[in-house]
Amino acid sequence: MRNLAERTANSTVEISDMVTQIQKRTEEAVTEMDASVLQVDEGVSKAERAGQSVAAIETETSKVVQTTLDIQAILQEQALAAKEVAETIEGIARLAECNAAQASQTLIASQNVQNTTQVLNSLCKQFKVYPG
């Protein structure tokens, strides 16, 4: 009987040691799980911030695209205005050429009138008017 009591006592000590080790390992597992949960929470937080950053980048990119489209439209308007200005300047140049030609013709006509006036003066001087 004594032998049985000693074995029972030894088995009880062994079982007690095993339970202590299981509790210790369970506590370690819980601690590791808590650390893992914290890491997951940090990962989720970082992912949320990354998502917000991507959304902000998308918003700003949309603004850049819109600004680029606005600039393109303005440049097209400026190109059209420049074309109209060029056409107007060409019209003015044509008018200036016409005016120059007309001025040249007017000069020639004026010179002709002057010559004719000189001839008429010369002819008038040939006539003598006698009184009465």
NORBEL-V945832 format. One record per residue. N is the residue number from 1. RES is the residue in one letter. PHI is phi in whole degrees, -180 to 180 (NA if undefined). OMEGA is omega in whole degrees, 0 to 359 (NA if undefined). Layout:
n=N res=RES phi=PHI omega=OMEGA
n=N res=RES phi=PHI omega=OMEGA
//
This chain:
n=1 res=M phi=NA omega=181
n=2 res=R phi=-62 omega=179
n=3 res=N phi=-61 omega=179
n=4 res=L phi=-65 omega=180
n=5 res=A phi=-67 omega=179
n=6 res=E phi=-66 omega=180
n=7 res=R phi=-65 omega=178
n=8 res=T phi=-65 omega=179
n=9 res=A phi=-66 omega=178
n=10 res=N phi=-64 omega=179
n=11 res=S phi=-64 omega=179
n=12 res=T phi=-65 omega=178
n=13 res=V phi=-64 omega=180
n=14 res=E phi=-62 omega=179
n=15 res=I phi=-63 omega=179
n=16 res=S phi=-63 omega=177
n=17 res=D phi=-63 omega=179
n=18 res=M phi=-63 omega=179
n=19 res=V phi=-63 omega=179
n=20 res=T phi=-63 omega=179
n=21 res=Q phi=-65 omega=179
n=22 res=I phi=-63 omega=179
n=23 res=Q phi=-63 omega=180
n=24 res=K phi=-63 omega=179
n=25 res=R phi=-66 omega=178
n=26 res=T phi=-65 omega=178
n=27 res=E phi=-63 omega=178
n=28 res=E phi=-63 omega=179
n=29 res=A phi=-63 omega=179
n=30 res=V phi=-64 omega=179
n=31 res=T phi=-61 omega=179
n=32 res=E phi=-65 omega=178
n=33 res=M phi=-65 omega=177
n=34 res=D phi=-61 omega=179
n=35 res=A phi=-64 omega=179
n=36 res=S phi=-65 omega=179
n=37 res=V phi=-62 omega=178
n=38 res=L phi=-62 omega=179
n=39 res=Q phi=-64 omega=178
n=40 res=V phi=-63 omega=178
n=41 res=D phi=-60 omega=178
n=42 res=E phi=-63 omega=178
n=43 res=G phi=-62 omega=179
n=44 res=V phi=-64 omega=179
n=45 res=S phi=-61 omega=179
n=46 res=K phi=-64 omega=179
n=47 res=A phi=-64 omega=178
n=48 res=E phi=-64 omega=178
n=49 res=R phi=-64 omega=178
n=50 res=A phi=-64 omega=177
n=51 res=G phi=-62 omega=178
n=52 res=Q phi=-65 omega=178
n=53 res=S phi=-64 omega=179
n=54 res=V phi=-63 omega=178
n=55 res=A phi=-63 omega=178
n=56 res=A phi=-64 omega=178
n=57 res=I phi=-62 omega=179
n=58 res=E phi=-62 omega=179
n=59 res=T phi=-62 omega=181
n=60 res=E phi=-66 omega=178
n=61 res=T phi=-63 omega=177
n=62 res=S phi=-61 omega=178
n=63 res=K phi=-63 omega=179
n=64 res=V phi=-63 omega=179
n=65 res=V phi=-62 omega=180
n=66 res=Q phi=-63 omega=178
n=67 res=T phi=-62 omega=178
n=68 res=T phi=-63 omega=178
n=69 res=L phi=-63 omega=178
n=70 res=D phi=-62 omega=179
n=71 res=I phi=-62 omega=179
n=72 res=Q phi=-61 omega=180
n=73 res=A phi=-63 omega=179
n=74 res=I phi=-64 omega=179
n=75 res=L phi=-64 omega=177
n=76 res=Q phi=-65 omega=178
n=77 res=E phi=-63 omega=180
n=78 res=Q phi=-65 omega=179
n=79 res=A phi=-64 omega=178
n=80 res=L phi=-65 omega=179
n=81 res=A phi=-63 omega=179
n=82 res=A phi=-63 omega=178
n=83 res=K phi=-64 omega=179
n=84 res=E phi=-64 omega=178
n=85 res=V phi=-62 omega=180
n=86 res=A phi=-61 omega=179
n=87 res=E phi=-64 omega=178
n=88 res=T phi=-64 omega=179
n=89 res=I phi=-64 omega=177
n=90 res=E phi=-62 omega=178
n=91 res=G phi=-63 omega=179
n=92 res=I phi=-64 omega=179
n=93 res=A phi=-63 omega=178
n=94 res=R phi=-63 omega=178
n=95 res=L phi=-63 omega=179
n=96 res=A phi=-63 omega=178
n=97 res=E phi=-64 omega=178
n=98 res=C phi=-63 omega=179
n=99 res=N phi=-61 omega=179
n=100 res=A phi=-63 omega=179
n=101 res=A phi=-64 omega=180
n=102 res=Q phi=-66 omega=178
n=103 res=A phi=-63 omega=178
n=104 res=S phi=-64 omega=178
n=105 res=Q phi=-65 omega=179
n=106 res=T phi=-64 omega=178
n=107 res=L phi=-61 omega=180
n=108 res=I phi=-62 omega=179
n=109 res=A phi=-64 omega=179
n=110 res=S phi=-63 omega=178
n=111 res=Q phi=-64 omega=178
n=112 res=N phi=-62 omega=178
n=113 res=V phi=-63 omega=179
n=114 res=Q phi=-63 omega=178
n=115 res=N phi=-61 omega=180
n=116 res=T phi=-63 omega=179
n=117 res=T phi=-63 omega=179
n=118 res=Q phi=-65 omega=179
n=119 res=V phi=-64 omega=180
n=120 res=L phi=-64 omega=177
n=121 res=N phi=-61 omega=181
n=122 res=S phi=-63 omega=179
n=123 res=L phi=-68 omega=180
n=124 res=C phi=-64 omega=181
n=125 res=K phi=-71 omega=180
n=126 res=Q phi=-74 omega=179
n=127 res=F phi=-84 omega=177
n=128 res=K phi=-117 omega=179
n=129 res=V phi=-106 omega=180
n=130 res=Y phi=-103 omega=180
n=131 res=P phi=-71 omega=175
n=132 res=G phi=50 omega=NA
//
